[in-house]
């Protein structure tokens, strides 16, 4: 069975800190890894990673994938209170794009 | 706003009842996915439809069923409801089956009392 594990489960930081969120996976047919941010409602797409070692960057957020070691990290620099959310990692492992999600990391950024 | 709409936003019902959740995908998207999110299980894939046909099944109970109609909207039917079915139900859509980026609707929060 496909498995995605995220760590830590929750994190409290202060504004301005840098955080690293971890995601490891075990899937049968890896196609891509995706990061989503979930605030009060629906998950919103952040990044999709398909190739190892390539960094995807958007403003203060960046992510990298290691296909050999089967993990990804999501970095957030200079955190702001608006970054407070649940960060979900998901792996696409089939022709029908069935996404297997981790349980998420709850990030709280204090002023 | 992802362009995916779900109704109703909230639903409160009693054990043993049946409910129907509705989803309209983004314009042009042929593939619809249903997910259940509960506190202890996280986000779990239930079922996928592509252009009216079932394509993939995940952890969907036999009491649950879904369909996708010719106009591409989808319905998730939950019957013989139990307390443990209380959760947030998301629909997501993508242009075709095999498209990695799925766009999520706002969800339907179901509370079974």
Interface residues (C-beta under 8 A of the other chain):
Chain A: X31 X32 X34 X36 X41 X42 X43 X44 X45 X48 X50 X88 X90 X92 X94 X95 X96 X97 X98 X99 X100 X101 X102 X103 X104
Chain B: X2 X4 X31 X33 X35 X41 X42 X43 X44 X45 X48 X50 X55 X56 X58 X90 X94 X97 X98 X99 X100 X101 X102 X103 X104 X105 X106 X107
